[in-house]
Amino acid sequence: MKNSRVVVTVVGKDKVGIIAAVTGVLAEAGANILDISQTIMQDFFTMIMIVDIANINTDYSTVVEKLGKVGKELGVQIAAQNEEVFNYMHRI
């Protein structure tokens, strides 16, 4: 992967343990969270993170798969996109 930064977004109904579960997957893989923002809007949890995956100890696809599993278990949507792809898709 040319750019080692990915944008991870999490959206869903708020519940205890979302941040712990998502950051746990990233920590287990050896990813470095560079920036994080989260908020609760009424009953909805939203979080966006910039994550450096340059030194992860597994395949990127494995990290994405584990994030998807955690999202399913928690009932939230988790997306991970290469920063360049994310910027391209969201440019004005």
Backbone as XML, in Angstrom:
<?xml version="1.0"?>
<chain id="A" units="angstrom">
  <residue number="1" name="MET">
    <atom name="N" x="0.848" y="-1.173" z="0.000"/>
    <atom name="CA" x="0.000" y="0.000" z="0.000"/>
    <atom name="C" x="0.893" y="1.235" z="0.000"/>
  </residue>
  <residue number="2" name="LYS">
    <atom name="N" x="0.734" y="2.096" z="-0.995"/>
    <atom name="CA" x="1.583" y="3.275" z="-1.156"/>
    <atom name="C" x="1.493" y="4.187" z="0.065"/>
  </residue>
  <residue number="3" name="ASN">
    <atom name="N" x="0.279" y="4.566" z="0.438"/>
    <atom name="CA" x="0.068" y="5.404" z="1.607"/>
    <atom name="C" x="-0.303" y="4.489" z="2.761"/>
  </residue>
  <residue number="4" name="SER">
    <atom name="N" x="0.403" y="4.591" z="3.864"/>
    <atom name="CA" x="0.165" y="3.676" z="4.982"/>
    <atom name="C" x="-0.888" y="4.194" z="5.955"/>
  </residue>
  <residue number="5" name="ARG">
    <atom name="N" x="-1.563" y="5.276" z="5.595"/>
    <atom name="CA" x="-2.606" y="5.808" z="6.485"/>
    <atom name="C" x="-3.978" y="5.422" z="5.959"/>
  </residue>
  <residue number="6" name="VAL">
    <atom name="N" x="-4.836" y="4.993" z="6.892"/>
    <atom name="CA" x="-6.205" y="4.654" z="6.546"/>
    <atom name="C" x="-7.156" y="5.462" z="7.420"/>
  </residue>
  <residue number="7" name="VAL">
    <atom name="N" x="-8.346" y="5.693" z="6.891"/>
    <atom name="CA" x="-9.408" y="6.370" z="7.619"/>
    <atom name="C" x="-10.388" y="5.289" z="8.063"/>
  </residue>
  <residue number="8" name="VAL">
    <atom name="N" x="-10.596" y="5.205" z="9.365"/>
    <atom name="CA" x="-11.540" y="4.240" z="9.927"/>
    <atom name="C" x="-12.736" y="5.013" z="10.460"/>
  </residue>
  <residue number="9" name="THR">
    <atom name="N" x="-13.934" y="4.653" z="9.996"/>
    <atom name="CA" x="-15.149" y="5.308" z="10.480"/>
    <atom name="C" x="-16.037" y="4.263" z="11.146"/>
  </residue>
  <residue number="10" name="VAL">
    <atom name="N" x="-16.711" y="4.698" z="12.206"/>
    <atom name="CA" x="-17.625" y="3.834" z="12.947"/>
    <atom name="C" x="-18.913" y="4.618" z="13.182"/>
  </residue>
  <residue number="11" name="VAL">
    <atom name="N" x="-20.039" y="4.020" z="12.831"/>
    <atom name="CA" x="-21.334" y="4.668" z="13.006"/>
    <atom name="C" x="-22.343" y="3.632" z="13.482"/>
  </residue>
  <residue number="12" name="GLY">
    <atom name="N" x="-23.159" y="4.002" z="14.467"/>
    <atom name="CA" x="-24.211" y="3.108" z="14.928"/>
    <atom name="C" x="-24.816" y="3.575" z="16.226"/>
  </residue>
  <residue number="13" name="LYS">
    <atom name="N" x="-25.719" y="2.771" z="16.735"/>
    <atom name="CA" x="-26.340" y="3.076" z="18.028"/>
    <atom name="C" x="-25.280" y="3.005" z="19.117"/>
  </residue>
  <residue number="14" name="ASP">
    <atom name="N" x="-25.308" y="3.968" z="20.019"/>
    <atom name="CA" x="-24.313" y="4.021" z="21.088"/>
    <atom name="C" x="-24.502" y="2.864" z="22.059"/>
  </residue>
  <residue number="15" name="LYS">
    <atom name="N" x="-23.379" y="2.309" z="22.489"/>
    <atom name="CA" x="-23.387" y="1.285" z="23.535"/>
    <atom name="C" x="-21.995" y="1.230" z="24.149"/>
  </residue>
  <residue number="16" name="VAL">
    <atom name="N" x="-21.906" y="0.671" z="25.307"/>
    <atom name="CA" x="-20.638" y="0.551" z="26.023"/>
    <atom name="C" x="-19.691" y="-0.373" z="25.246"/>
  </residue>
  <residue number="17" name="GLY">
    <atom name="N" x="-18.428" y="0.049" z="25.125"/>
    <atom name="CA" x="-17.390" y="-0.828" z="24.599"/>
    <atom name="C" x="-17.017" y="-0.651" z="23.142"/>
  </residue>
  <residue number="18" name="ILE">
    <atom name="N" x="-17.662" y="0.270" z="22.432"/>
    <atom name="CA" x="-17.344" y="0.433" z="21.004"/>
    <atom name="C" x="-15.892" y="0.859" z="20.817"/>
  </residue>
  <residue number="19" name="ILE">
    <atom name="N" x="-15.484" y="1.908" z="21.493"/>
    <atom name="CA" x="-14.119" y="2.418" z="21.329"/>
    <atom name="C" x="-13.111" y="1.350" z="21.744"/>
  </residue>
  <residue number="20" name="ALA">
    <atom name="N" x="-13.361" y="0.700" z="22.857"/>
    <atom name="CA" x="-12.438" y="-0.340" z="23.339"/>
    <atom name="C" x="-12.296" y="-1.468" z="22.326"/>
  </residue>
  <residue number="21" name="ALA">
    <atom name="N" x="-13.391" y="-1.903" z="21.749"/>
    <atom name="CA" x="-13.345" y="-3.024" z="20.803"/>
    <atom name="C" x="-12.601" y="-2.646" z="19.526"/>
  </residue>
  <residue number="22" name="VAL">
    <atom name="N" x="-12.889" y="-1.470" z="18.982"/>
    <atom name="CA" x="-12.259" y="-1.045" z="17.728"/>
    <atom name="C" x="-10.770" y="-0.781" z="17.939"/>
  </residue>
  <residue number="23" name="THR">
    <atom name="N" x="-10.443" y="-0.039" z="18.978"/>
    <atom name="CA" x="-9.026" y="0.252" z="19.220"/>
    <atom name="C" x="-8.268" y="-1.007" z="19.632"/>
  </residue>
  <residue number="24" name="GLY">
    <atom name="N" x="-8.948" y="-1.962" z="20.244"/>
    <atom name="CA" x="-8.318" y="-3.233" z="20.600"/>
    <atom name="C" x="-7.867" y="-4.003" z="19.371"/>
  </residue>
  <residue number="25" name="VAL">
    <atom name="N" x="-8.700" y="-4.041" z="18.340"/>
    <atom name="CA" x="-8.334" y="-4.701" z="17.083"/>
    <atom name="C" x="-7.104" y="-4.023" z="16.487"/>
  </residue>
  <residue number="26" name="LEU">
    <atom name="N" x="-7.114" y="-2.699" z="16.485"/>
    <atom name="CA" x="-5.998" y="-1.943" z="15.903"/>
    <atom name="C" x="-4.711" y="-2.144" z="16.711"/>
  </residue>
  <residue number="27" name="ALA">
    <atom name="N" x="-4.829" y="-2.123" z="18.029"/>
    <atom name="CA" x="-3.650" y="-2.318" z="18.880"/>
    <atom name="C" x="-3.075" y="-3.722" z="18.708"/>
  </residue>
  <residue number="28" name="GLU">
    <atom name="N" x="-3.945" y="-4.713" z="18.636"/>
    <atom name="CA" x="-3.499" y="-6.096" z="18.449"/>
    <atom name="C" x="-2.703" y="-6.254" z="17.150"/>
  </residue>
  <residue number="29" name="ALA">
    <atom name="N" x="-3.094" y="-5.490" z="16.132"/>
    <atom name="CA" x="-2.414" y="-5.558" z="14.837"/>
    <atom name="C" x="-1.138" y="-4.719" z="14.808"/>
  </residue>
  <residue number="30" name="GLY">
    <atom name="N" x="-0.932" y="-3.882" z="15.820"/>
    <atom name="CA" x="0.239" y="-3.024" z="15.847"/>
    <atom name="C" x="0.062" y="-1.723" z="15.094"/>
  </residue>
  <residue number="31" name="ALA">
    <atom name="N" x="-1.192" y="-1.354" z="14.830"/>
    <atom name="CA" x="-1.478" y="-0.089" z="14.139"/>
    <atom name="C" x="-1.343" y="1.070" z="15.119"/>
  </residue>
  <residue number="32" name="ASN">
    <atom name="N" x="-1.046" y="2.242" z="14.596"/>
    <atom name="CA" x="-0.871" y="3.441" z="15.414"/>
    <atom name="C" x="-1.987" y="4.432" z="15.091"/>
  </residue>
  <residue number="33" name="ILE">
    <atom name="N" x="-2.802" y="4.763" z="16.081"/>
    <atom name="CA" x="-3.867" y="5.750" z="15.891"/>
    <atom name="C" x="-3.241" y="7.131" z="15.965"/>
  </residue>
  <residue number="34" name="LEU">
    <atom name="N" x="-3.309" y="7.859" z="14.848"/>
    <atom name="CA" x="-2.698" y="9.188" z="14.758"/>
    <atom name="C" x="-3.646" y="10.280" z="15.210"/>
  </residue>
  <residue number="35" name="ASP">
    <atom name="N" x="-4.932" y="10.097" z="14.948"/>
    <atom name="CA" x="-5.933" y="11.094" z="15.314"/>
    <atom name="C" x="-7.260" y="10.384" z="15.490"/>
  </residue>
  <residue number="36" name="ILE">
    <atom name="N" x="-8.053" y="10.866" z="16.410"/>
    <atom name="CA" x="-9.355" y="10.249" z="16.671"/>
    <atom name="C" x="-10.346" y="11.320" z="17.106"/>
  </residue>
  <residue number="37" name="SER">
    <atom name="N" x="-11.547" y="11.188" z="16.593"/>
    <atom name="CA" x="-12.633" y="12.080" z="16.990"/>
    <atom name="C" x="-13.884" y="11.231" z="17.129"/>
  </residue>
  <residue number="38" name="GLN">
    <atom name="N" x="-14.591" y="11.415" z="18.212"/>
    <atom name="CA" x="-15.834" y="10.669" z="18.392"/>
    <atom name="C" x="-16.857" y="11.569" z="19.056"/>
  </residue>
  <residue number="39" name="THR">
    <atom name="N" x="-18.093" y="11.308" z="18.738"/>
    <atom name="CA" x="-19.178" y="12.067" z="19.347"/>
    <atom name="C" x="-20.421" y="11.204" z="19.397"/>
  </residue>
  <residue number="40" name="ILE">
    <atom name="N" x="-21.322" y="11.605" z="20.249"/>
    <atom name="CA" x="-22.619" y="10.945" z="20.324"/>
    <atom name="C" x="-23.660" y="11.996" z="19.984"/>
  </residue>
  <residue number="41" name="MET">
    <atom name="N" x="-24.442" y="11.699" z="18.953"/>
    <atom name="CA" x="-25.515" y="12.599" z="18.524"/>
    <atom name="C" x="-26.827" y="11.897" z="18.836"/>
  </residue>
  <residue number="42" name="GLN">
    <atom name="N" x="-27.495" y="12.396" z="19.885"/>
    <atom name="CA" x="-28.667" y="11.719" z="20.436"/>
    <atom name="C" x="-28.261" y="10.305" z="20.812"/>
  </residue>
  <residue number="43" name="ASP">
    <atom name="N" x="-28.801" y="9.277" z="20.194"/>
    <atom name="CA" x="-28.435" y="7.904" z="20.551"/>
    <atom name="C" x="-27.414" y="7.298" z="19.595"/>
  </residue>
  <residue number="44" name="PHE">
    <atom name="N" x="-26.876" y="8.104" z="18.685"/>
    <atom name="CA" x="-25.980" y="7.573" z="17.663"/>
    <atom name="C" x="-24.534" y="7.916" z="17.961"/>
  </residue>
  <residue number="45" name="PHE">
    <atom name="N" x="-23.694" y="6.893" z="17.857"/>
    <atom name="CA" x="-22.255" y="7.011" z="18.069"/>
    <atom name="C" x="-21.586" y="7.193" z="16.718"/>
  </residue>
  <residue number="46" name="THR">
    <atom name="N" x="-20.673" y="8.154" z="16.627"/>
    <atom name="CA" x="-19.874" y="8.330" z="15.417"/>
    <atom name="C" x="-18.412" y="8.512" z="15.819"/>
  </residue>
  <residue number="47" name="MET">
    <atom name="N" x="-17.529" y="7.893" z="15.050"/>
    <atom name="CA" x="-16.097" y="8.026" z="15.320"/>
    <atom name="C" x="-15.354" y="7.963" z="13.996"/>
  </residue>
  <residue number="48" name="ILE">
    <atom name="N" x="-14.324" y="8.772" z="13.898"/>
    <atom name="CA" x="-13.439" y="8.731" z="12.742"/>
    <atom name="C" x="-12.009" y="8.760" z="13.270"/>
  </residue>
  <residue number="49" name="MET">
    <atom name="N" x="-11.185" y="7.907" z="12.675"/>
    <atom name="CA" x="-9.780" y="7.823" z="13.091"/>
    <atom name="C" x="-8.875" y="7.833" z="11.873"/>
  </residue>
  <residue number="50" name="ILE">
    <atom name="N" x="-7.715" y="8.432" z="12.034"/>
    <atom name="CA" x="-6.631" y="8.310" z="11.056"/>
    <atom name="C" x="-5.650" y="7.329" z="11.691"/>
  </residue>
  <residue number="51" name="VAL">
    <atom name="N" x="-5.370" y="6.246" z="10.979"/>
    <atom name="CA" x="-4.565" y="5.161" z="11.534"/>
    <atom name="C" x="-3.387" y="4.862" z="10.609"/>
  </residue>
  <residue number="52" name="ASP">
    <atom name="N" x="-2.203" y="4.773" z="11.199"/>
    <atom name="CA" x="-0.996" y="4.410" z="10.449"/>
    <atom name="C" x="-0.827" y="2.894" z="10.544"/>
  </residue>
  <residue number="53" name="ILE">
    <atom name="N" x="-0.825" y="2.238" z="9.386"/>
    <atom name="CA" x="-0.701" y="0.776" z="9.364"/>
    <atom name="C" x="0.650" y="0.324" z="8.807"/>
  </residue>
  <residue number="54" name="ALA">
    <atom name="N" x="1.609" y="1.238" z="8.754"/>
    <atom name="CA" x="2.919" y="0.917" z="8.167"/>
    <atom name="C" x="3.602" y="-0.256" z="8.862"/>
  </residue>
  <residue number="55" name="ASN">
    <atom name="N" x="3.408" y="-0.398" z="10.165"/>
    <atom name="CA" x="4.131" y="-1.417" z="10.925"/>
    <atom name="C" x="3.218" y="-2.488" z="11.508"/>
  </residue>
  <residue number="56" name="ILE">
    <atom name="N" x="2.079" y="-2.738" z="10.856"/>
    <atom name="CA" x="1.199" y="-3.774" z="11.395"/>
    <atom name="C" x="1.845" y="-5.145" z="11.256"/>
  </residue>
  <residue number="57" name="ASN">
    <atom name="N" x="1.450" y="-6.045" z="12.140"/>
    <atom name="CA" x="2.059" y="-7.371" z="12.204"/>
    <atom name="C" x="1.225" y="-8.437" z="11.488"/>
  </residue>
  <residue number="58" name="THR">
    <atom name="N" x="0.294" y="-8.013" z="10.652"/>
    <atom name="CA" x="-0.573" y="-8.913" z="9.904"/>
    <atom name="C" x="-0.952" y="-8.240" z="8.588"/>
  </residue>
  <residue number="59" name="ASP">
    <atom name="N" x="-1.706" y="-8.920" z="7.775"/>
    <atom name="CA" x="-2.171" y="-8.314" z="6.519"/>
    <atom name="C" x="-3.253" y="-7.282" z="6.791"/>
  </residue>
  <residue number="60" name="TYR">
    <atom name="N" x="-3.266" y="-6.244" z="5.975"/>
    <atom name="CA" x="-4.302" y="-5.212" z="6.072"/>
    <atom name="C" x="-5.693" y="-5.829" z="5.941"/>
  </residue>
  <residue number="61" name="SER">
    <atom name="N" x="-5.852" y="-6.782" z="5.036"/>
    <atom name="CA" x="-7.156" y="-7.420" z="4.836"/>
    <atom name="C" x="-7.624" y="-8.149" z="6.097"/>
  </residue>
  <residue number="62" name="THR">
    <atom name="N" x="-6.697" y="-8.681" z="6.869"/>
    <atom name="CA" x="-7.044" y="-9.340" z="8.127"/>
    <atom name="C" x="-7.565" y="-8.322" z="9.139"/>
  </residue>
  <residue number="63" name="VAL">
    <atom name="N" x="-6.935" y="-7.163" z="9.187"/>
    <atom name="CA" x="-7.388" y="-6.102" z="10.091"/>
    <atom name="C" x="-8.801" y="-5.666" z="9.706"/>
  </residue>
  <residue number="64" name="VAL">
    <atom name="N" x="-9.035" y="-5.460" z="8.423"/>
    <atom name="CA" x="-10.362" y="-5.046" z="7.944"/>
    <atom name="C" x="-11.399" y="-6.118" z="8.287"/>
  </residue>
  <residue number="65" name="GLU">
    <atom name="N" x="-11.032" y="-7.380" z="8.103"/>
    <atom name="CA" x="-11.937" y="-8.493" z="8.430"/>
    <atom name="C" x="-12.286" y="-8.503" z="9.918"/>
  </residue>
  <residue number="66" name="LYS">
    <atom name="N" x="-11.287" y="-8.308" z="10.766"/>
    <atom name="CA" x="-11.526" y="-8.287" z="12.216"/>
    <atom name="C" x="-12.377" y="-7.090" z="12.621"/>
  </residue>
  <residue number="67" name="LEU">
    <atom name="N" x="-12.140" y="-5.936" z="11.993"/>
    <atom name="CA" x="-12.978" y="-4.769" z="12.275"/>
    <atom name="C" x="-14.423" y="-5.045" z="11.876"/>
  </residue>
  <residue number="68" name="GLY">
    <atom name="N" x="-14.614" y="-5.698" z="10.746"/>
    <atom name="CA" x="-15.968" y="-6.049" z="10.299"/>
    <atom name="C" x="-16.665" y="-6.975" z="11.276"/>
  </residue>
  <residue number="69" name="LYS">
    <atom name="N" x="-15.918" y="-7.941" z="11.801"/>
    <atom name="CA" x="-16.484" y="-8.883" z="12.775"/>
    <atom name="C" x="-16.898" y="-8.150" z="14.047"/>
  </residue>
  <residue number="70" name="VAL">
    <atom name="N" x="-16.039" y="-7.255" z="14.524"/>
    <atom name="CA" x="-16.354" y="-6.476" z="15.723"/>
    <atom name="C" x="-17.577" y="-5.596" z="15.464"/>
  </residue>
  <residue number="71" name="GLY">
    <atom name="N" x="-17.627" y="-4.983" z="14.297"/>
    <atom name="CA" x="-18.775" y="-4.149" z="13.955"/>
    <atom name="C" x="-20.067" y="-4.935" z="13.971"/>
  </residue>
  <residue number="72" name="LYS">
    <atom name="N" x="-20.033" y="-6.122" z="13.419"/>
    <atom name="CA" x="-21.229" y="-6.978" z="13.391"/>
    <atom name="C" x="-21.649" y="-7.348" z="14.816"/>
  </residue>
  <residue number="73" name="GLU">
    <atom name="N" x="-20.675" y="-7.703" z="15.646"/>
    <atom name="CA" x="-20.967" y="-8.071" z="17.038"/>
    <atom name="C" x="-21.588" y="-6.909" z="17.807"/>
  </residue>
  <residue number="74" name="LEU">
    <atom name="N" x="-21.128" y="-5.691" z="17.525"/>
    <atom name="CA" x="-21.611" y="-4.507" z="18.248"/>
    <atom name="C" x="-22.826" y="-3.846" z="17.584"/>
  </residue>
  <residue number="75" name="GLY">
    <atom name="N" x="-23.146" y="-4.262" z="16.368"/>
    <atom name="CA" x="-24.266" y="-3.651" z="15.657"/>
    <atom name="C" x="-23.951" y="-2.267" z="15.119"/>
  </residue>
  <residue number="76" name="VAL">
    <atom name="N" x="-22.675" y="-2.046" z="14.758"/>
    <atom name="CA" x="-22.265" y="-0.764" z="14.173"/>
    <atom name="C" x="-21.623" y="-1.023" z="12.814"/>
  </residue>
  <residue number="77" name="GLN">
    <atom name="N" x="-21.562" y="0.010" z="12.004"/>
    <atom name="CA" x="-20.888" y="-0.091" z="10.709"/>
    <atom name="C" x="-19.469" y="0.442" z="10.864"/>
  </residue>
  <residue number="78" name="ILE">
    <atom name="N" x="-18.503" y="-0.344" z="10.434"/>
    <atom name="CA" x="-17.106" y="0.072" z="10.476"/>
    <atom name="C" x="-16.559" y="-0.002" z="9.057"/>
  </residue>
  <residue number="79" name="ALA">
    <atom name="N" x="-15.952" y="1.101" z="8.616"/>
    <atom name="CA" x="-15.328" y="1.145" z="7.296"/>
    <atom name="C" x="-13.882" y="1.579" z="7.463"/>
  </residue>
  <residue number="80" name="ALA">
    <atom name="N" x="-12.994" y="0.966" z="6.684"/>
    <atom name="CA" x="-11.582" y="1.340" z="6.665"/>
    <atom name="C" x="-11.199" y="1.571" z="5.209"/>
  </residue>
  <residue number="81" name="GLN">
    <atom name="N" x="-10.714" y="2.774" z="4.925"/>
    <atom name="CA" x="-10.331" y="3.129" z="3.560"/>
    <atom name="C" x="-8.961" y="3.769" z="3.560"/>
  </residue>
  <residue number="82" name="ASN">
    <atom name="N" x="-8.182" y="3.472" z="2.510"/>
    <atom name="CA" x="-6.915" y="4.153" z="2.320"/>
    <atom name="C" x="-7.186" y="5.653" z="2.301"/>
  </residue>
  <residue number="83" name="GLU">
    <atom name="N" x="-6.337" y="6.429" z="2.948"/>
    <atom name="CA" x="-6.535" y="7.870" z="3.058"/>
    <atom name="C" x="-6.671" y="8.542" z="1.693"/>
  </residue>
  <residue number="84" name="GLU">
    <atom name="N" x="-5.879" y="8.120" z="0.723"/>
    <atom name="CA" x="-5.946" y="8.729" z="-0.605"/>
    <atom name="C" x="-7.298" y="8.454" z="-1.268"/>
  </residue>
  <residue number="85" name="VAL">
    <atom name="N" x="-7.801" y="7.234" z="-1.126"/>
    <atom name="CA" x="-9.106" y="6.882" z="-1.683"/>
    <atom name="C" x="-10.200" y="7.688" z="-0.982"/>
  </residue>
  <residue number="86" name="PHE">
    <atom name="N" x="-10.115" y="7.764" z="0.343"/>
    <atom name="CA" x="-11.101" y="8.526" z="1.117"/>
    <atom name="C" x="-11.127" y="9.984" z="0.667"/>
  </residue>
  <residue number="87" name="ASN">
    <atom name="N" x="-9.949" y="10.597" z="0.546"/>
    <atom name="CA" x="-9.879" y="12.006" z="0.114"/>
    <atom name="C" x="-10.445" y="12.178" z="-1.285"/>
  </residue>
  <residue number="88" name="TYR">
    <atom name="N" x="-10.134" y="11.263" z="-2.180"/>
    <atom name="CA" x="-10.635" y="11.345" z="-3.547"/>
    <atom name="C" x="-12.151" y="11.253" z="-3.577"/>
  </residue>
  <residue number="89" name="MET">
    <atom name="N" x="-12.704" y="10.342" z="-2.808"/>
    <atom name="CA" x="-14.160" y="10.149" z="-2.802"/>
    <atom name="C" x="-14.903" y="11.313" z="-2.158"/>
  </residue>
  <residue number="90" name="HIS">
    <atom name="N" x="-14.250" y="12.054" z="-1.277"/>
    <atom name="CA" x="-14.935" y="13.108" z="-0.524"/>
    <atom name="C" x="-14.460" y="14.516" z="-0.878"/>
  </residue>
  <residue number="91" name="ARG">
    <atom name="N" x="-13.853" y="14.659" z="-2.020"/>
    <atom name="CA" x="-13.408" y="15.993" z="-2.410"/>
    <atom name="C" x="-14.608" y="16.805" z="-2.924"/>
  </residue>
  <residue number="92" name="ILE">
    <atom name="N" x="-14.483" y="18.090" z="-2.780"/>
    <atom name="CA" x="-15.586" y="18.988" z="-3.204"/>
    <atom name="C" x="-15.284" y="19.529" z="-4.575"/>
  </residue>
</chain>
